[in-house]
Amino acid sequence: MKSTYAHSLTLLLIAVPMALAFTACGGNDSGLYQVKGRLTHDGEPIPQMKIIFVPEDTGIHPESYATTDTEGRFEMKVVSTPGVAPGKHTVFVQDPAAVQGGKTSTDKAYLAVLKKYGDEESSPFTITIEEDLPDLELKLD
């Protein structure tokens, strides 16, 4: 009986601080910050583009993603939970149609964005998330 109590106490002493630390690092109960906005290139919205935020601390935080609507608007999510983990992220984009084996847009601006920002390793775009960003304009110029 004594070992069960000690085991329970140990779990409690580990679990409570971890839970508090995780929930304290974001704008809501998930520990994630709300990030919504618009993706643009030369001032024009970029429709139907997948955006991926890859955290610098990949072992600790998951990546977030969104797909823009016809007006370039997006809301970042981690799986199905809205938000982005705090910290520095590399931002890159993908053509959702190409990822799914469909036809890629031939629009020159769309292709220019894919060329410059379409690879996680070579994308020059980074962003640091430290608060909710409900009206972010991601300018990929």
TORPA-4810 file (N, C-alpha, C, O; in nm, 3 decimals):
<nodes>
NODE_1_0.082_-0.119_0.000_0.000_0.000_0.000_0.086_0.125_0.000_0.053_0.225_-0.064_M
NODE_2_0.198_0.119_0.072_0.286_0.234_0.080_0.347_0.266_-0.056_0.361_0.383_-0.090_K
NODE_3_0.384_0.165_-0.134_0.445_0.189_-0.264_0.344_0.248_-0.362_0.382_0.329_-0.447_S
NODE_4_0.217_0.211_-0.353_0.114_0.269_-0.438_0.098_0.417_-0.410_0.085_0.498_-0.502_T
NODE_5_0.101_0.453_-0.282_0.091_0.593_-0.242_0.212_0.671_-0.295_0.196_0.781_-0.349_Y
NODE_6_0.330_0.616_-0.282_0.452_0.683_-0.328_0.449_0.699_-0.480_0.489_0.803_-0.533_A
NODE_7_0.403_0.596_-0.549_0.393_0.602_-0.695_0.294_0.710_-0.738_0.322_0.787_-0.829_H
NODE_8_0.179_0.715_-0.673_0.078_0.816_-0.704_0.130_0.956_-0.677_0.107_1.048_-0.756_S
NODE_9_0.199_0.973_-0.566_0.254_1.103_-0.531_0.360_1.147_-0.633_0.365_1.264_-0.671_L
NODE_10_0.443_1.054_-0.676_0.545_1.085_-0.776_0.480_1.130_-0.907_0.521_1.229_-0.966_T
NODE_11_0.378_1.057_-0.952_0.307_1.095_-1.074_0.244_1.233_-1.061_0.249_1.313_-1.154_L
NODE_12_0.185_1.260_-0.946_0.123_1.389_-0.922_0.226_1.501_-0.926_0.202_1.607_-0.985_L
NODE_13_0.340_1.478_-0.864_0.445_1.581_-0.860_0.505_1.607_-0.998_0.558_1.716_-1.022_L
NODE_14_0.498_1.511_-1.087_0.548_1.530_-1.223_0.440_1.588_-1.313_0.466_1.681_-1.390_I
NODE_15_0.320_1.535_-1.305_0.212_1.573_-1.396_0.162_1.715_-1.376_0.138_1.786_-1.473_A
NODE_16_0.146_1.758_-1.253_0.090_1.891_-1.227_0.180_2.002_-1.281_0.130_2.089_-1.352_V
NODE_17_0.310_2.004_-1.250_0.393_2.111_-1.307_0.398_2.109_-1.460_0.403_2.214_-1.523_P
NODE_18_0.398_1.989_-1.519_0.399_1.981_-1.666_0.271_2.039_-1.724_0.275_2.113_-1.823_M
NODE_19_0.158_2.007_-1.664_0.030_2.059_-1.712_0.025_2.211_-1.697_-0.022_2.280_-1.788_A
NODE_20_0.073_2.262_-1.585_0.075_2.407_-1.564_0.167_2.476_-1.664_0.132_2.581_-1.717_L
NODE_21_0.281_2.419_-1.689_0.376_2.479_-1.784_0.318_2.482_-1.924_0.334_2.581_-1.996_A
NODE_22_0.253_2.375_-1.964_0.200_2.368_-2.099_0.085_2.466_-2.119_0.079_2.533_-2.222_F
NODE_23_-0.006_2.477_-2.022_-0.120_2.566_-2.038_-0.084_2.712_-2.017_-0.160_2.800_-2.058_T
NODE_24_0.027_2.740_-1.956_0.066_2.879_-1.932_0.133_2.943_-2.051_0.158_3.063_-2.049_A
NODE_25_0.164_2.867_-2.155_0.243_2.925_-2.263_0.161_2.962_-2.386_0.217_2.971_-2.495_C
NODE_26_0.033_2.985_-2.372_-0.043_3.024_-2.488_-0.163_3.106_-2.453_-0.190_3.134_-2.336_G
NODE_27_-0.237_3.145_-2.558_-0.351_3.232_-2.539_-0.478_3.158_-2.503_-0.581_3.223_-2.484_G
NODE_28_-0.477_3.026_-2.494_-0.596_2.952_-2.457_-0.556_2.824_-2.385_-0.438_2.803_-2.356_N
NODE_29_-0.654_2.739_-2.356_-0.627_2.617_-2.279_-0.536_2.518_-2.350_-0.476_2.432_-2.285_D
NODE_30_-0.524_2.527_-2.481_-0.441_2.432_-2.556_-0.293_2.470_-2.553_-0.209_2.390_-2.594_S
NODE_31_-0.260_2.589_-2.505_-0.121_2.635_-2.509_-0.082_2.692_-2.644_0.035_2.719_-2.668_G
NODE_32_-0.180_2.709_-2.733_-0.155_2.761_-2.867_-0.206_2.904_-2.880_-0.299_2.943_-2.809_L
NODE_33_-0.146_2.979_-2.968_-0.193_3.114_-2.997_-0.275_3.114_-3.125_-0.243_3.043_-3.221_Y
NODE_34_-0.382_3.195_-3.126_-0.468_3.208_-3.243_-0.393_3.288_-3.350_-0.344_3.397_-3.323_Q
NODE_35_-0.384_3.232_-3.470_-0.319_3.301_-3.582_-0.411_3.289_-3.704_-0.430_3.182_-3.760_V
NODE_36_-0.468_3.404_-3.742_-0.555_3.413_-3.859_-0.507_3.529_-3.944_-0.441_3.619_-3.894_K
NODE_37_-0.540_3.526_-4.072_-0.502_3.640_-4.153_-0.519_3.617_-4.300_-0.610_3.547_-4.345_G
NODE_38_-0.428_3.679_-4.375_-0.436_3.675_-4.521_-0.296_3.657_-4.578_-0.200_3.718_-4.532_R
NODE_39_-0.286_3.572_-4.678_-0.160_3.546_-4.749_-0.161_3.628_-4.878_-0.254_3.617_-4.958_L
NODE_40_-0.056_3.710_-4.898_-0.051_3.793_-5.017_0.086_3.786_-5.086_0.187_3.749_-5.026_T
NODE_41_0.084_3.823_-5.214_0.206_3.837_-5.294_0.187_3.964_-5.377_0.092_3.974_-5.455_H
NODE_42_0.277_4.060_-5.361_0.266_4.190_-5.429_0.129_4.255_-5.404_0.071_4.316_-5.494_D
NODE_43_0.078_4.241_-5.282_-0.048_4.304_-5.243_-0.173_4.228_-5.284_-0.284_4.268_-5.246_G
NODE_44_-0.158_4.122_-5.358_-0.273_4.043_-5.405_-0.287_3.916_-5.323_-0.186_3.853_-5.289_E
NODE_45_-0.412_3.876_-5.291_-0.431_3.753_-5.214_-0.387_3.630_-5.293_-0.398_3.627_-5.416_P
NODE_46_-0.338_3.530_-5.222_-0.299_3.404_-5.284_-0.402_3.298_-5.244_-0.403_3.254_-5.129_I
NODE_47_-0.489_3.258_-5.337_-0.591_3.159_-5.304_-0.539_3.016_-5.312_-0.443_2.987_-5.384_P
NODE_48_-0.603_2.930_-5.237_-0.578_2.785_-5.243_-0.431_2.747_-5.228_-0.378_2.670_-5.308_Q
NODE_49_-0.365_2.803_-5.127_-0.225_2.773_-5.098_-0.218_2.716_-4.956_-0.278_2.771_-4.864_M
NODE_50_-0.145_2.608_-4.939_-0.126_2.550_-4.806_-0.008_2.621_-4.740_0.099_2.634_-4.799_K
NODE_51_-0.029_2.666_-4.615_0.075_2.734_-4.537_0.115_2.641_-4.424_0.028_2.584_-4.357_I
NODE_52_0.244_2.625_-4.401_0.293_2.539_-4.292_0.389_2.621_-4.206_0.482_2.683_-4.258_I
NODE_53_0.367_2.619_-4.074_0.458_2.680_-3.977_0.531_2.564_-3.909_0.467_2.483_-3.842_F
NODE_54_0.662_2.556_-3.925_0.742_2.451_-3.862_0.820_2.514_-3.747_0.905_2.600_-3.769_V
NODE_55_0.791_2.471_-3.623_0.860_2.531_-3.509_1.008_2.496_-3.504_1.050_2.389_-3.547_P
NODE_56_1.086_2.589_-3.451_1.229_2.567_-3.434_1.252_2.447_-3.342_1.344_2.368_-3.364_E
NODE_57_1.169_2.435_-3.239_1.178_2.324_-3.143_1.083_2.213_-3.186_0.980_2.191_-3.121_D
NODE_58_1.115_2.143_-3.294_1.024_2.042_-3.348_0.999_1.926_-3.253_0.895_1.861_-3.263_T
NODE_59_1.092_1.899_-3.163_1.072_1.790_-3.069_0.974_1.824_-2.959_0.922_1.735_-2.891_G
NODE_60_0.948_1.953_-2.941_0.860_1.998_-2.833_0.723_2.039_-2.886_0.621_2.005_-2.828_I
NODE_61_0.722_2.114_-2.998_0.598_2.170_-3.050_0.565_2.110_-3.187_0.655_2.083_-3.267_H
NODE_62_0.436_2.090_-3.214_0.395_2.039_-3.345_0.389_2.151_-3.449_0.383_2.269_-3.414_P
NODE_63_0.390_2.113_-3.577_0.374_2.213_-3.680_0.227_2.250_-3.694_0.138_2.173_-3.657_E
NODE_64_0.203_2.368_-3.749_0.068_2.417_-3.774_0.051_2.436_-3.924_0.149_2.453_-3.997_S
NODE_65_-0.073_2.433_-3.969_-0.097_2.448_-4.112_-0.234_2.508_-4.137_-0.320_2.509_-4.049_Y
NODE_66_-0.254_2.557_-4.258_-0.383_2.609_-4.303_-0.381_2.608_-4.455_-0.274_2.603_-4.517_A
NODE_67_-0.499_2.614_-4.515_-0.511_2.633_-4.659_-0.592_2.760_-4.681_-0.699_2.776_-4.623_T
NODE_68_-0.541_2.849_-4.765_-0.610_2.975_-4.788_-0.738_2.953_-4.868_-0.749_2.860_-4.947_T
NODE_69_-0.835_3.043_-4.844_-0.958_3.039_-4.922_-0.939_3.119_-5.051_-0.826_3.155_-5.084_D
NODE_70_-1.046_3.147_-5.122_-1.036_3.218_-5.250_-0.987_3.362_-5.235_-0.944_3.423_-5.333_T
NODE_71_-0.994_3.417_-5.113_-0.947_3.554_-5.088_-0.815_3.556_-5.012_-0.774_3.661_-4.962_E
NODE_72_-0.748_3.441_-5.003_-0.619_3.434_-4.935_-0.628_3.427_-4.784_-0.525_3.432_-4.716_G
NODE_73_-0.748_3.417_-4.728_-0.765_3.413_-4.583_-0.736_3.273_-4.529_-0.756_3.173_-4.597_R
NODE_74_-0.686_3.270_-4.404_-0.650_3.142_-4.343_-0.664_3.149_-4.192_-0.669_3.257_-4.133_F
NODE_75_-0.671_3.032_-4.130_-0.664_3.016_-3.984_-0.575_2.895_-3.957_-0.607_2.783_-3.997_E
NODE_76_-0.462_2.920_-3.889_-0.366_2.813_-3.861_-0.423_2.715_-3.759_-0.496_2.754_-3.668_M
NODE_77_-0.388_2.586_-3.775_-0.433_2.480_-3.686_-0.321_2.380_-3.661_-0.231_2.363_-3.742_K
NODE_78_-0.330_2.314_-3.547_-0.249_2.197_-3.516_-0.348_2.082_-3.518_-0.433_2.071_-3.429_V
NODE_79_-0.338_1.997_-3.617_-0.435_1.891_-3.645_-0.572_1.959_-3.659_-0.593_2.028_-3.759_V
NODE_80_-0.665_1.943_-3.564_-0.794_2.010_-3.575_-0.812_2.122_-3.473_-0.919_2.181_-3.466_S
NODE_81_-0.709_2.150_-3.394_-0.717_2.255_-3.292_-0.662_2.386_-3.348_-0.547_2.391_-3.389_T
NODE_82_-0.744_2.492_-3.348_-0.694_2.621_-3.397_-0.576_2.671_-3.315_-0.577_2.663_-3.192_P
NODE_83_-0.474_2.722_-3.384_-0.363_2.785_-3.314_-0.227_2.743_-3.363_-0.211_2.655_-3.449_G
NODE_84_-0.127_2.811_-3.305_0.015_2.788_-3.335_0.090_2.785_-3.203_0.063_2.865_-3.114_V
NODE_85_0.184_2.693_-3.191_0.267_2.686_-3.070_0.354_2.812_-3.061_0.391_2.869_-3.164_A
NODE_86_0.386_2.856_-2.940_0.472_2.973_-2.926_0.614_2.946_-2.974_0.660_2.831_-2.974_P
NODE_87_0.683_3.052_-3.014_0.823_3.039_-3.055_0.846_3.075_-3.200_0.756_3.122_-3.269_G
NODE_88_0.969_3.051_-3.245_1.010_3.083_-3.382_0.974_2.968_-3.476_0.991_2.851_-3.443_K
NODE_89_0.923_3.005_-3.594_0.879_2.907_-3.694_0.935_2.943_-3.831_0.946_3.060_-3.866_H
NODE_90_0.969_2.840_-3.909_0.995_2.858_-4.052_0.860_2.847_-4.121_0.781_2.758_-4.090_T
NODE_91_0.835_2.937_-4.215_0.708_2.936_-4.289_0.738_2.893_-4.432_0.824_2.951_-4.499_V
NODE_92_0.666_2.792_-4.478_0.676_2.755_-4.619_0.538_2.719_-4.670_0.445_2.699_-4.592_F
NODE_93_0.523_2.710_-4.802_0.393_2.688_-4.863_0.399_2.568_-4.958_0.505_2.526_-5.003_V
NODE_94_0.281_2.515_-4.986_0.267_2.405_-5.081_0.141_2.427_-5.163_0.047_2.492_-5.118_Q
NODE_95_0.140_2.372_-5.282_0.020_2.371_-5.364_-0.060_2.248_-5.323_-0.016_2.135_-5.349_D
NODE_96_-0.177_2.266_-5.259_-0.253_2.149_-5.214_-0.291_2.055_-5.327_-0.297_1.933_-5.307_P
NODE_97_-0.318_2.109_-5.445_-0.354_2.024_-5.559_-0.238_1.934_-5.598_-0.257_1.815_-5.625_A
NODE_98_-0.118_1.989_-5.601_0.001_1.909_-5.637_0.029_1.803_-5.533_0.068_1.691_-5.567_A
NODE_99_0.010_1.837_-5.406_0.033_1.741_-5.298_-0.061_1.622_-5.313_-0.024_1.509_-5.283_V
NODE_100_-0.184_1.649_-5.359_-0.284_1.543_-5.374_-0.282_1.481_-5.513_-0.372_1.404_-5.548_Q
NODE_101_-0.181_1.514_-5.593_-0.169_1.455_-5.726_-0.252_1.524_-5.832_-0.268_1.471_-5.941_G
NODE_102_-0.305_1.642_-5.801_-0.386_1.716_-5.897_-0.303_1.809_-5.983_-0.181_1.800_-5.987_G
NODE_103_-0.372_1.899_-6.052_-0.307_1.992_-6.144_-0.267_2.120_-6.070_-0.349_2.178_-5.998_K
NODE_104_-0.143_2.164_-6.088_-0.092_2.286_-6.027_-0.136_2.407_-6.108_-0.147_2.401_-6.231_T
NODE_105_-0.162_2.517_-6.038_-0.196_2.643_-6.104_-0.082_2.687_-6.195_0.035_2.661_-6.166_S
NODE_106_-0.116_2.753_-6.305_-0.014_2.807_-6.395_0.002_2.958_-6.378_0.077_3.021_-6.452_T
NODE_107_-0.066_3.015_-6.281_-0.056_3.158_-6.252_0.089_3.192_-6.215_0.148_3.127_-6.129_D
NODE_108_0.146_3.295_-6.280_0.287_3.329_-6.259_0.317_3.369_-6.114_0.419_3.328_-6.060_K
NODE_109_0.229_3.447_-6.052_0.251_3.488_-5.913_0.248_3.366_-5.821_0.330_3.355_-5.729_A
NODE_110_0.155_3.276_-5.845_0.142_3.154_-5.765_0.269_3.071_-5.775_0.322_3.022_-5.675_Y
NODE_111_0.318_3.055_-5.898_0.440_2.976_-5.920_0.564_3.044_-5.861_0.654_2.976_-5.813_L
NODE_112_0.568_3.178_-5.864_0.681_3.252_-5.806_0.686_3.231_-5.655_0.794_3.215_-5.597_A
NODE_113_0.570_3.231_-5.592_0.563_3.208_-5.447_0.609_3.066_-5.414_0.685_3.045_-5.320_V
NODE_114_0.563_2.969_-5.492_0.604_2.830_-5.469_0.755_2.813_-5.487_0.818_2.739_-5.412_L
NODE_115_0.812_2.881_-5.586_0.956_2.868_-5.611_1.038_2.922_-5.494_1.135_2.859_-5.453_K
NODE_116_0.998_3.037_-5.440_1.076_3.100_-5.333_1.047_3.043_-5.195_1.138_3.028_-5.113_K
NODE_117_0.920_3.010_-5.169_0.879_2.970_-5.034_0.828_2.826_-5.026_0.772_2.787_-4.924_Y
NODE_118_0.847_2.748_-5.131_0.788_2.615_-5.139_0.866_2.501_-5.078_0.829_2.385_-5.093_G
NODE_119_0.976_2.532_-5.009_1.057_2.426_-4.950_1.095_2.465_-4.807_1.146_2.575_-4.784_D
NODE_120_1.070_2.377_-4.714_1.100_2.404_-4.573_1.247_2.439_-4.551_1.278_2.527_-4.472_E
NODE_121_1.336_2.372_-4.621_1.479_2.392_-4.601_1.530_2.524_-4.658_1.626_2.581_-4.606_E
NODE_122_1.467_2.573_-4.766_1.520_2.694_-4.831_1.432_2.818_-4.815_1.472_2.926_-4.858_S
NODE_123_1.315_2.805_-4.756_1.229_2.922_-4.738_1.298_3.025_-4.649_1.345_2.991_-4.540_S
NODE_124_1.304_3.152_-4.694_1.369_3.255_-4.613_1.277_3.315_-4.508_1.319_3.401_-4.430_P
NODE_125_1.152_3.271_-4.503_1.052_3.334_-4.417_1.046_3.267_-4.280_1.028_3.146_-4.270_F
NODE_126_1.062_3.347_-4.176_1.043_3.299_-4.039_0.951_3.395_-3.966_0.939_3.512_-4.004_T
NODE_127_0.886_3.345_-3.863_0.797_3.426_-3.781_0.807_3.377_-3.637_0.821_3.258_-3.612_I
NODE_128_0.800_3.471_-3.544_0.800_3.435_-3.402_0.661_3.463_-3.346_0.610_3.574_-3.357_T
NODE_129_0.601_3.361_-3.287_0.467_3.372_-3.230_0.479_3.387_-3.079_0.529_3.298_-3.011_I
NODE_130_0.432_3.502_-3.028_0.437_3.530_-2.885_0.302_3.576_-2.831_0.287_3.601_-2.711_E
NODE_131_0.203_3.587_-2.921_0.071_3.634_-2.882_-0.029_3.595_-2.990_0.010_3.550_-3.098_E
NODE_132_-0.158_3.612_-2.960_-0.260_3.590_-3.062_-0.240_3.691_-3.174_-0.211_3.808_-3.149_D
NODE_133_-0.255_3.646_-3.297_-0.244_3.732_-3.414_-0.370_3.712_-3.499_-0.367_3.635_-3.595_L
NODE_134_-0.480_3.781_-3.464_-0.607_3.757_-3.531_-0.620_3.821_-3.668_-0.716_3.792_-3.740_P
NODE_135_-0.526_3.907_-3.708_-0.535_3.975_-3.837_-0.397_3.989_-3.900_-0.354_4.100_-3.935_D
NODE_136_-0.328_3.878_-3.914_-0.191_3.877_-3.966_-0.192_3.880_-4.119_-0.267_3.806_-4.183_L
NODE_137_-0.110_3.966_-4.177_-0.092_3.963_-4.321_0.045_3.904_-4.350_0.148_3.966_-4.321_E
NODE_138_0.046_3.784_-4.407_0.171_3.719_-4.447_0.202_3.765_-4.589_0.134_3.727_-4.684_L
NODE_139_0.304_3.848_-4.601_0.343_3.903_-4.731_0.459_3.823_-4.787_0.571_3.829_-4.737_K
NODE_140_0.431_3.748_-4.892_0.535_3.669_-4.959_0.573_3.741_-5.087_0.527_3.705_-5.196_L
NODE_141_0.657_3.842_-5.074_0.697_3.925_-5.189_0.839_3.895_-5.233_0.888_3.956_-5.328_D
</nodes>
